[in-house]
């Protein structure tokens, strides 16, 4: 089902942003929405949507024009995640996670000759990039690694046991976090890019999850041998707070807002259909719908504010490295991931059994299941634990 909703820009758009978002919106409505049921049912990679995004050069949208990319704004990338999220959460998540890697490389590695050329290849070939940041033995702490980059003949080698690697089997490249060398401490990390012809993925388990089924995120033992030039020179300890963490939370929150918005639209369509059957009377479910609208407005406000705060400090690495910034974007993630599932659940309460059933135009079961993954993506309990420590010493709160 496709529901027509007004599209309003989160921030002012350039001509490049407009053209990019027109293409993404078309793909969301005509491709992602068409295949979302099958993607969800069979827990399969949303190939049709990703191929369509490649056709409009969306995978290189954030790459600067000087490197043959689209040169669109970060705000436009965020809005694209929102639009895709309204139609297919898995497609939106894959797109968001790819863009997290692109933003990271553009902001922290583009001055290295290898990565400058590789970003050109991303633009020319529409290469899909996945990340390998989670690791068995770290307790979910992205800022610590067990596996290390080990010197080898002609470059470096590594082996990392990752509990999840989203769409790893379909990616052209992986960006993996590792200890700098075998003697380095867990927090002394680097990011390493490997192409599909340079790494090996040994599956660890299967993929039959509750929600976000199309992200295809089983665990793997990832091993690779790469030249030294494929190691990002800037320490990951700087990359994470300046780019990877806030960008992840902002793009994820936008796609969660998309999921919640479509759930609300479906429950509103149900109420309007009921109103047509009883002219002159307000359906009882309309009161419940009003509560959902209030929750959605709060979520929309938090998402917009988070984006605005990041854009304000986009070129201010000193601020992004502060404890105040860490708390700001940690709280964005916690608030939005909590709120999205509540909205989807309340939307189901508006339409009742017809929202619960999968074969009605008002179904929100997939939305609810996809939203439940939000609190697990960098577990909220871990973020609260981090915040608790920061609050004891942070002054800029």
FILO-513795 format. One record per residue (C-alpha): x, z, y; residue number from 1; residue in three letters. Coordinates in pm, whole numbers, plus 50000, padded with zeros to 5 digits. Last residue first. Layout:
<recs>
[[X, Z, Y], NUM, 'ALA'];
...
</recs>
This chain:
<recs>
[[52573, 52965, 51928], 397, 'UNK'];
[[52915, 52920, 52093], 396, 'UNK'];
[[53069, 53257, 52006], 395, 'UNK'];
[[53115, 53215, 51632], 394, 'UNK'];
[[53264, 53514, 51447], 393, 'UNK'];
[[52996, 53676, 51234], 392, 'UNK'];
[[52764, 53378, 51266], 391, 'UNK'];
[[53019, 53158, 51090], 390, 'UNK'];
[[53012, 53367, 50773], 389, 'UNK'];
[[52634, 53362, 50753], 388, 'UNK'];
[[52630, 52992, 50832], 387, 'UNK'];
[[52843, 52918, 50526], 386, 'UNK'];
[[52611, 53125, 50305], 385, 'UNK'];
[[52309, 52951, 50456], 384, 'UNK'];
[[52474, 52616, 50379], 383, 'UNK'];
[[52534, 52722, 50017], 382, 'UNK'];
[[52172, 52835, 49983], 381, 'UNK'];
[[52058, 52502, 50129], 380, 'UNK'];
[[52235, 52313, 49853], 379, 'UNK'];
[[52439, 52016, 49972], 378, 'UNK'];
[[52170, 51772, 49865], 377, 'UNK'];
[[51957, 52023, 49675], 376, 'UNK'];
[[51710, 52110, 49955], 375, 'UNK'];
[[51630, 51742, 50004], 374, 'UNK'];
[[51560, 51664, 49638], 373, 'UNK'];
[[51208, 51803, 49669], 372, 'UNK'];
[[51123, 51530, 49919], 371, 'UNK'];
[[51147, 51261, 49652], 370, 'UNK'];
[[50896, 51445, 49433], 369, 'UNK'];
[[50654, 51497, 49722], 368, 'UNK'];
[[50676, 51135, 49835], 367, 'UNK'];
[[50631, 51014, 49479], 366, 'UNK'];
[[50318, 51225, 49441], 365, 'UNK'];
[[50174, 51106, 49772], 364, 'UNK'];
[[49893, 50882, 49644], 363, 'UNK'];
[[49641, 50770, 49909], 362, 'UNK'];
[[49614, 50407, 49792], 361, 'UNK'];
[[49520, 50540, 49446], 360, 'UNK'];
[[49695, 50495, 49110], 359, 'UNK'];
[[49940, 50786, 49124], 358, 'UNK'];
[[49679, 51061, 49126], 357, 'UNK'];
[[49755, 51370, 49335], 356, 'UNK'];
[[49644, 51208, 49659], 355, 'UNK'];
[[49312, 51115, 49502], 354, 'UNK'];
[[49287, 51470, 49361], 353, 'UNK'];
[[49309, 51639, 49698], 352, 'UNK'];
[[49337, 51418, 50006], 351, 'UNK'];
[[49432, 51692, 50251], 350, 'UNK'];
[[49617, 51909, 49998], 349, 'UNK'];
[[49842, 51616, 49913], 348, 'UNK'];
[[49938, 51600, 50279], 347, 'UNK'];
[[50015, 51971, 50263], 346, 'UNK'];
[[50262, 51912, 49981], 345, 'UNK'];
[[50424, 51623, 50165], 344, 'UNK'];
[[50453, 51830, 50483], 343, 'UNK'];
[[50602, 52128, 50299], 342, 'UNK'];
[[50853, 51901, 50124], 341, 'UNK'];
[[50969, 51757, 50456], 340, 'UNK'];
[[50996, 52095, 50631], 339, 'UNK'];
[[51258, 52258, 50412], 338, 'UNK'];
[[51491, 51957, 50420], 337, 'UNK'];
[[51440, 51926, 50796], 336, 'UNK'];
[[51520, 52287, 50877], 335, 'UNK'];
[[51818, 52324, 50645], 334, 'UNK'];
[[51978, 51996, 50747], 333, 'UNK'];
[[51936, 52055, 51117], 332, 'UNK'];
[[52062, 52409, 51071], 331, 'UNK'];
[[52387, 52281, 50924], 330, 'UNK'];
[[52408, 52039, 51214], 329, 'UNK'];
[[52392, 52305, 51481], 328, 'UNK'];
[[52593, 52566, 51288], 327, 'UNK'];
[[52884, 52326, 51245], 326, 'UNK'];
[[52864, 52232, 51613], 325, 'UNK'];
[[52880, 52597, 51716], 324, 'UNK'];
[[53172, 52655, 51481], 323, 'UNK'];
[[53367, 52396, 51677], 322, 'UNK'];
[[53520, 52077, 51532], 321, 'UNK'];
[[53247, 51858, 51680], 320, 'UNK'];
[[53333, 51994, 52023], 319, 'UNK'];
[[53697, 51886, 51996], 318, 'UNK'];
[[53597, 51550, 51846], 317, 'UNK'];
[[53408, 51451, 52162], 316, 'UNK'];
[[53323, 51084, 52127], 315, 'UNK'];
[[52985, 51135, 51960], 314, 'UNK'];
[[52917, 51452, 52160], 313, 'UNK'];
[[52596, 51343, 52335], 312, 'UNK'];
[[52511, 51119, 52041], 311, 'UNK'];
[[52530, 51417, 51808], 310, 'UNK'];
[[52302, 51630, 52024], 309, 'UNK'];
[[52052, 51346, 52064], 308, 'UNK'];
[[52038, 51288, 51688], 307, 'UNK'];
[[51971, 51653, 51621], 306, 'UNK'];
[[51706, 51665, 51892], 305, 'UNK'];
[[51526, 51363, 51749], 304, 'UNK'];
[[51523, 51513, 51399], 303, 'UNK'];
[[51405, 51852, 51527], 302, 'UNK'];
[[51123, 51694, 51729], 301, 'UNK'];
[[51008, 51478, 51440], 300, 'UNK'];
[[50997, 51781, 51209], 299, 'UNK'];
[[50793, 51980, 51459], 298, 'UNK'];
[[50556, 51688, 51511], 297, 'UNK'];
[[50516, 51654, 51133], 296, 'UNK'];
[[50422, 52020, 51099], 295, 'UNK'];
[[50159, 51985, 51370], 294, 'UNK'];
[[50022, 51668, 51209], 293, 'UNK'];
[[49994, 51849, 50876], 292, 'UNK'];
[[49786, 52122, 51039], 291, 'UNK'];
[[49557, 51861, 51194], 290, 'UNK'];
[[49514, 51698, 50854], 289, 'UNK'];
[[49384, 52026, 50718], 288, 'UNK'];
[[49116, 52023, 50986], 287, 'UNK'];
[[49035, 51661, 50904], 286, 'UNK'];
[[48974, 51756, 50540], 285, 'UNK'];
[[48632, 51896, 50633], 284, 'UNK'];
[[48519, 51546, 50739], 283, 'UNK'];
[[48401, 51525, 51100], 282, 'UNK'];
[[48043, 51400, 51112], 281, 'UNK'];
[[47892, 51124, 51326], 280, 'UNK'];
[[47922, 50861, 51057], 279, 'UNK'];
[[47957, 51001, 50702], 278, 'UNK'];
[[48114, 50731, 50484], 277, 'UNK'];
[[48336, 50612, 50769], 276, 'UNK'];
[[48466, 50967, 50811], 275, 'UNK'];
[[48580, 50975, 50447], 274, 'UNK'];
[[48785, 50658, 50501], 273, 'UNK'];
[[48936, 50814, 50812], 272, 'UNK'];
[[49030, 51126, 50618], 271, 'UNK'];
[[49197, 50922, 50343], 270, 'UNK'];
[[49386, 50709, 50595], 269, 'UNK'];
[[49511, 51030, 50756], 268, 'UNK'];
[[49639, 51151, 50417], 267, 'UNK'];
[[49822, 50822, 50370], 266, 'UNK'];
[[49968, 50832, 50720], 265, 'UNK'];
[[50087, 51192, 50664], 264, 'UNK'];
[[50268, 51095, 50345], 263, 'UNK'];
[[50415, 50795, 50528], 262, 'UNK'];
[[50546, 51020, 50804], 261, 'UNK'];
[[50690, 51272, 50557], 260, 'UNK'];
[[50891, 51003, 50380], 259, 'UNK'];
[[51015, 50861, 50711], 258, 'UNK'];
[[51106, 51209, 50836], 257, 'UNK'];
[[51308, 51251, 50517], 256, 'UNK'];
[[51481, 50921, 50600], 255, 'UNK'];
[[51568, 51052, 50944], 254, 'UNK'];
[[51685, 51389, 50815], 253, 'UNK'];
[[51918, 51215, 50570], 252, 'UNK'];
[[52071, 51010, 50850], 251, 'UNK'];
[[52129, 51315, 51070], 250, 'UNK'];
[[52255, 51544, 50794], 249, 'UNK'];
[[52495, 51287, 50656], 248, 'UNK'];
[[52623, 51192, 51002], 247, 'UNK'];
[[52682, 51558, 51085], 246, 'UNK'];
[[52880, 51618, 50762], 245, 'UNK'];
[[53079, 51293, 50740], 244, 'UNK'];
[[53169, 51250, 51104], 243, 'UNK'];
[[53351, 51511, 51308], 242, 'UNK'];
[[53307, 51805, 51070], 241, 'UNK'];
[[53413, 51613, 50755], 240, 'UNK'];
[[53679, 51383, 50902], 239, 'UNK'];
[[53891, 51667, 51042], 238, 'UNK'];
[[53934, 51860, 50716], 237, 'UNK'];
[[53949, 51521, 50546], 236, 'UNK'];
[[54293, 51478, 50695], 235, 'UNK'];
[[54351, 51152, 50890], 234, 'UNK'];
[[54567, 50908, 50694], 233, 'UNK'];
[[54289, 50757, 50486], 232, 'UNK'];
[[54449, 50665, 50152], 231, 'UNK'];
[[54416, 50299, 50063], 230, 'UNK'];
[[54765, 50218, 50195], 229, 'UNK'];
[[54919, 50428, 49917], 228, 'UNK'];
[[54819, 50169, 49658], 227, 'UNK'];
[[54543, 50266, 49412], 226, 'UNK'];
[[54513, 50385, 49052], 225, 'UNK'];
[[54171, 50512, 48956], 224, 'UNK'];
[[53971, 50762, 48753], 223, 'UNK'];
[[53615, 50883, 48800], 222, 'UNK'];
[[53462, 51106, 48533], 221, 'UNK'];
[[53100, 51042, 48600], 220, 'UNK'];
[[52776, 51227, 48667], 219, 'UNK'];
[[52445, 51051, 48700], 218, 'UNK'];
[[52312, 50933, 49038], 217, 'UNK'];
[[52089, 50627, 48999], 216, 'UNK'];
[[51942, 50641, 49353], 215, 'UNK'];
[[51619, 50494, 49217], 214, 'UNK'];
[[51494, 50825, 49083], 213, 'UNK'];
[[51483, 51002, 49415], 212, 'UNK'];
[[51255, 51248, 49232], 211, 'UNK'];
[[51222, 51445, 48908], 210, 'UNK'];
[[51535, 51302, 48750], 209, 'UNK'];
[[51604, 51084, 48444], 208, 'UNK'];
[[51971, 50989, 48480], 207, 'UNK'];
[[52196, 51034, 48175], 206, 'UNK'];
[[52504, 51239, 48091], 205, 'UNK'];
[[52870, 51209, 48184], 204, 'UNK'];
[[52940, 50839, 48237], 203, 'UNK'];
[[53304, 50722, 48243], 202, 'UNK'];
[[53360, 50531, 48569], 201, 'UNK'];
[[53687, 50342, 48609], 200, 'UNK'];
[[53858, 50249, 48932], 199, 'UNK'];
[[54068, 49962, 49064], 198, 'UNK'];
[[53843, 49660, 49001], 197, 'UNK'];
[[53551, 49848, 49156], 196, 'UNK'];
[[53755, 49903, 49469], 195, 'UNK'];
[[53908, 50238, 49554], 194, 'UNK'];
[[53910, 50420, 49887], 193, 'UNK'];
[[54078, 50758, 49913], 192, 'UNK'];
[[53976, 51050, 50135], 191, 'UNK'];
[[54230, 51331, 50176], 190, 'UNK'];
[[54209, 51703, 50116], 189, 'UNK'];
[[54404, 52020, 50189], 188, 'UNK'];
[[54113, 52255, 50116], 187, 'UNK'];
[[54196, 52300, 49749], 186, 'UNK'];
[[54561, 52379, 49818], 185, 'UNK'];
[[54822, 52108, 49777], 184, 'UNK'];
[[55078, 52108, 49494], 183, 'UNK'];
[[54918, 51822, 49297], 182, 'UNK'];
[[54892, 51604, 49610], 181, 'UNK'];
[[54650, 51556, 49901], 180, 'UNK'];
[[54370, 51726, 49712], 179, 'UNK'];
[[54093, 51475, 49655], 178, 'UNK'];
[[53788, 51321, 49824], 177, 'UNK'];
[[53670, 50982, 49695], 176, 'UNK'];
[[53540, 50678, 49883], 175, 'UNK'];
[[53417, 50435, 49619], 174, 'UNK'];
[[53388, 50058, 49654], 173, 'UNK'];
[[53174, 49774, 49521], 172, 'UNK'];
[[52892, 50008, 49428], 171, 'UNK'];
[[52637, 49946, 49153], 170, 'UNK'];
[[52772, 50192, 48894], 169, 'UNK'];
[[52823, 50450, 49167], 168, 'UNK'];
[[52459, 50438, 49279], 167, 'UNK'];
[[52487, 50809, 49363], 166, 'UNK'];
[[52785, 50975, 49199], 165, 'UNK'];
[[52677, 51312, 49062], 164, 'UNK'];
[[52850, 51588, 48862], 163, 'UNK'];
[[53193, 51442, 48955], 162, 'UNK'];
[[53496, 51495, 48731], 161, 'UNK'];
[[53795, 51349, 48915], 160, 'UNK'];
[[54096, 51160, 48781], 159, 'UNK'];
[[54364, 51038, 49020], 158, 'UNK'];
[[54645, 50785, 49062], 157, 'UNK'];
[[54874, 50693, 49348], 156, 'UNK'];
[[55087, 50396, 49454], 155, 'UNK'];
[[55331, 50146, 49305], 154, 'UNK'];
[[55444, 50371, 49022], 153, 'UNK'];
[[55252, 50693, 49047], 152, 'UNK'];
[[55212, 50978, 49295], 151, 'UNK'];
[[54919, 51205, 49211], 150, 'UNK'];
[[54608, 51247, 49425], 149, 'UNK'];
[[54455, 51574, 49316], 148, 'UNK'];
[[54139, 51686, 49142], 147, 'UNK'];
[[54019, 52039, 49214], 146, 'UNK'];
[[53882, 51974, 49560], 145, 'UNK'];
[[53748, 52187, 49846], 144, 'UNK'];
[[53553, 52101, 50159], 143, 'UNK'];
[[53262, 51955, 49964], 142, 'UNK'];
[[53187, 52302, 49826], 141, 'UNK'];
[[52929, 52255, 49549], 140, 'UNK'];
[[53068, 52536, 49336], 139, 'UNK'];
[[53410, 52371, 49331], 138, 'UNK'];
[[53457, 52352, 48953], 137, 'UNK'];
[[53282, 52022, 48885], 136, 'UNK'];
[[53316, 51795, 49186], 135, 'UNK'];
[[53102, 51660, 49467], 134, 'UNK'];
[[53268, 51420, 49713], 133, 'UNK'];
[[53261, 51085, 49532], 132, 'UNK'];
[[53110, 50843, 49782], 131, 'UNK'];
[[52950, 50500, 49750], 130, 'UNK'];
[[53031, 50179, 49938], 129, 'UNK'];
[[52831, 49855, 49905], 128, 'UNK'];
[[53029, 49544, 50005], 127, 'UNK'];
[[52841, 49302, 50226], 126, 'UNK'];
[[53100, 49030, 50145], 125, 'UNK'];
[[53192, 48921, 50497], 124, 'UNK'];
[[53109, 49245, 50677], 123, 'UNK'];
[[53255, 49475, 50410], 122, 'UNK'];
[[53553, 49239, 50394], 121, 'UNK'];
[[53611, 49283, 50768], 120, 'UNK'];
[[53595, 49656, 50708], 119, 'UNK'];
[[53862, 49608, 50444], 118, 'UNK'];
[[54090, 49430, 50690], 117, 'UNK'];
[[54078, 49719, 50935], 116, 'UNK'];
[[54106, 49956, 50641], 115, 'UNK'];
[[54431, 49803, 50522], 114, 'UNK'];
[[54581, 49778, 50870], 113, 'UNK'];
[[54510, 50144, 50959], 112, 'UNK'];
[[54337, 50158, 51298], 111, 'UNK'];
[[53994, 50144, 51132], 110, 'UNK'];
[[54053, 50470, 50944], 109, 'UNK'];
[[53874, 50757, 51119], 108, 'UNK'];
[[53576, 50633, 51316], 107, 'UNK'];
[[53514, 50303, 51137], 106, 'UNK'];
[[53592, 50448, 50795], 105, 'UNK'];
[[53363, 50749, 50839], 104, 'UNK'];
[[53084, 50541, 50989], 103, 'UNK'];
[[53104, 50306, 50690], 102, 'UNK'];
[[53100, 50593, 50441], 101, 'UNK'];
[[52793, 50751, 50603], 100, 'UNK'];
[[52639, 50402, 50618], 99, 'UNK'];
[[52654, 50375, 50239], 98, 'UNK'];
[[52486, 50713, 50203], 97, 'UNK'];
[[52209, 50610, 50441], 96, 'UNK'];
[[52142, 50277, 50267], 95, 'UNK'];
[[52132, 50447, 49928], 94, 'UNK'];
[[51900, 50715, 50064], 93, 'UNK'];
[[51670, 50464, 50231], 92, 'UNK'];
[[51642, 50257, 49915], 91, 'UNK'];
[[51565, 50572, 49715], 90, 'UNK'];
[[51306, 50694, 49964], 89, 'UNK'];
[[51113, 50369, 49957], 88, 'UNK'];
[[50854, 50270, 50220], 87, 'UNK'];
[[50861, 50530, 50496], 86, 'UNK'];
[[51226, 50604, 50418], 85, 'UNK'];
[[51320, 50246, 50503], 84, 'UNK'];
[[51189, 50289, 50857], 83, 'UNK'];
[[51354, 50630, 50902], 82, 'UNK'];
[[51689, 50509, 50764], 81, 'UNK'];
[[51668, 50214, 51006], 80, 'UNK'];
[[51614, 50461, 51289], 79, 'UNK'];
[[51940, 50636, 51201], 78, 'UNK'];
[[52130, 50307, 51195], 77, 'UNK'];
[[51977, 50221, 51533], 76, 'UNK'];
[[52097, 50554, 51676], 75, 'UNK'];
[[52446, 50479, 51547], 74, 'UNK'];
[[52446, 50170, 51763], 73, 'UNK'];
[[52475, 49815, 51635], 72, 'UNK'];
[[52806, 49627, 51635], 71, 'UNK'];
[[52693, 49384, 51367], 70, 'UNK'];
[[53028, 49346, 51198], 69, 'UNK'];
[[53301, 49086, 51235], 68, 'UNK'];
[[53579, 49341, 51300], 67, 'UNK'];
[[53557, 49294, 51677], 66, 'UNK'];
[[53180, 49311, 51633], 65, 'UNK'];
[[53223, 49674, 51534], 64, 'UNK'];
[[53104, 49779, 51184], 63, 'UNK'];
[[52774, 49963, 51227], 62, 'UNK'];
[[52562, 49677, 51093], 61, 'UNK'];
[[52795, 49603, 50803], 60, 'UNK'];
[[52546, 49689, 50528], 59, 'UNK'];
[[52267, 49530, 50731], 58, 'UNK'];
[[52410, 49180, 50706], 57, 'UNK'];
[[52058, 49029, 50691], 56, 'UNK'];
[[52112, 48908, 50333], 55, 'UNK'];
[[52275, 49238, 50239], 54, 'UNK'];
[[51957, 49422, 50331], 53, 'UNK'];
[[51762, 49182, 50109], 52, 'UNK'];
[[52003, 49248, 49822], 51, 'UNK'];
[[51957, 49623, 49873], 50, 'UNK'];
[[51580, 49586, 49868], 49, 'UNK'];
[[51567, 49368, 49557], 48, 'UNK'];
[[51824, 49576, 49372], 47, 'UNK'];
[[51636, 49904, 49402], 46, 'UNK'];
[[51845, 50069, 49125], 45, 'UNK'];
[[51622, 50186, 48841], 44, 'UNK'];
[[51452, 50514, 48767], 43, 'UNK'];
[[51190, 50318, 48568], 42, 'UNK'];
[[50880, 50455, 48739], 41, 'UNK'];
[[51044, 50503, 49078], 40, 'UNK'];
[[51191, 50154, 49103], 39, 'UNK'];
[[50867, 50008, 48967], 38, 'UNK'];
[[50660, 50186, 49228], 37, 'UNK'];
[[50902, 50107, 49511], 36, 'UNK'];
[[50905, 49732, 49445], 35, 'UNK'];
[[50656, 49602, 49701], 34, 'UNK'];
[[50725, 49873, 49959], 33, 'UNK'];
[[51097, 49792, 49954], 32, 'UNK'];
[[51044, 49416, 49988], 31, 'UNK'];
[[50780, 49326, 50247], 30, 'UNK'];
[[50741, 49645, 50450], 29, 'UNK'];
[[51096, 49783, 50436], 28, 'UNK'];
[[51251, 49437, 50447], 27, 'UNK'];
[[51054, 49348, 50758], 26, 'UNK'];
[[51145, 49678, 50921], 25, 'UNK'];
[[51514, 49621, 50843], 24, 'UNK'];
[[51514, 49273, 50993], 23, 'UNK'];
[[51340, 49387, 51310], 22, 'UNK'];
[[51580, 49681, 51325], 21, 'UNK'];
[[51888, 49457, 51329], 20, 'UNK'];
[[51746, 49224, 51593], 19, 'UNK'];
[[51650, 49516, 51815], 18, 'UNK'];
[[51984, 49695, 51773], 17, 'UNK'];
[[52178, 49380, 51861], 16, 'UNK'];
[[51960, 49335, 52170], 15, 'UNK'];
[[52038, 49693, 52268], 14, 'UNK'];
[[51799, 49980, 52203], 13, 'UNK'];
[[51698, 50286, 52404], 12, 'UNK'];
[[51649, 50599, 52194], 11, 'UNK'];
[[51413, 50708, 51912], 10, 'UNK'];
[[51240, 50371, 51929], 9, 'UNK'];
[[50868, 50367, 51870], 8, 'UNK'];
[[50705, 50188, 51579], 7, 'UNK'];
[[50327, 50213, 51564], 6, 'UNK'];
[[50188, 50244, 51212], 5, 'UNK'];
[[50033, 49981, 50986], 4, 'UNK'];
[[49988, 50115, 50636], 3, 'UNK'];
[[50127, 49913, 50347], 2, 'UNK'];
[[50000, 50000, 50000], 1, 'UNK'];
</recs>
